[in-house]
Amino acid sequence: MFYNRTLKAHNYEWRSELPAHQEFGHHNHLNSHQRDWEVPCADVLELDDQFILELALPGVVLDDIEVKVEYNYLTVLAKRTPTMFQERATYLMKELPTTYMIREFEFHTDILPEQIEARLDRGLLFVSVPKAETALRIPVSAGTIDASMTYKNRAHKTEIRSAKEVMVK
């Protein structure tokens, strides 16, 4: 399971550079006309062993994407370079992201940060987030220890208790 947020309360170095952060101090109360960043659209898929995130980052090049993992939070920050027409033209309609695109995801399942992979393909960022293996359930059956088992054979059998290997006597 995961939880999706626009931003979290931690102060990242890039947040202090955002005009909205400096002026208003809190991103969640701003509407899109008052801020200089956008929230990219995303699809999140869950498989048995991983999450797949797909984020729309139109006009963003590979060098302007940063993916950070902190605890079970994954943050995507992208910077869109202005087009060459932006300085000498007047917008009649503006729907594409302005400069920064920021999206954060919180996972309530343990993840493996060192195995996360990201790939940019035709304006879409695909992020593979592997899940940490959960504890295996060991079936327990009823019965007694085999009386014919000699002490010598039993002494070589081991079991795991509290993450330590102990001899069964």
Secondary structure, 3 states (H helix, E strand, C coil): CEEEECCCCCCCCCHHHCHHHHHHCCHHHCCCCCCCEECCCEEEEECCCEEEEEEECCCCCHHHEEEEEECCEEEEEEECCCCCCCCCCCCCCCCCCCCEEEEEEEECCCECHHHCEEEEECCEEEEEEEECCCCCCCCCCCCCCCCCCCHHHHHHCEEEECCEEEECC
